[in-house]
């Protein structure tokens, strides 16, 4: 009888851990100041990333581009299929495009630039993963006596400085950030 009670207790504790999410790999972050956690690993499709973005701006004094569910220090893995890929020798960047529209008609898309020409390794239709770390940035861009405040969350691997962000929407991801599935 004692053995049966002990087994039931172990099963109940296992069930509690499973239901509470304590055994999930993706929830390994540390507490942040917002009551959430940072350092989590999150996998999304390009459409889910696009839907998670929150943009606010008056286009004259501030731009705010943040994620609803991601925090500084989180690892984001975008798992999706390439819809378009092109290389520009002018910038030495390859742009990988994902369809984020409901019906797959490319009316909405998400683009990621990569360093160098990766078109010999990747093509339209390839299933890929892009991995990067989310970085929170709060900067002021000043030019010609005017200033614009930026509050951003983007891939840390793309961030160089505010001047590059304004001129080029940030840097390019290293080619090591993308892998075929």
KANORSUL-V193360 format. One record per run of one state. SS is the DSSP state (A for helix, B for strand, O for the rest). FROM is the first residue (numbers start at 0). LEN is the number of residues. If there is no record, write none. Layout:
SS/FROM/LEN ; SS/FROM/LEN
//
This chain:
O/0/1 ; A/1/19 ; O/20/9 ; B/29/2 ; O/31/5 ; B/36/2 ; O/38/2 ; B/40/4 ; O/44/1 ; A/45/7 ; B/52/5 ; O/57/4 ; B/61/6 ; O/67/7 ; B/74/7 ; O/81/2 ; B/83/5 ; O/88/4 ; B/92/7 ; O/99/9 ; B/108/7 ; O/115/11 ; B/126/17 ; O/143/2 ; B/145/10 ; A/155/3 ; O/158/3 ; A/161/7 ; O/168/4 ; B/172/1 ; O/173/1 ; A/174/3 ; B/177/3 ; O/180/1
//
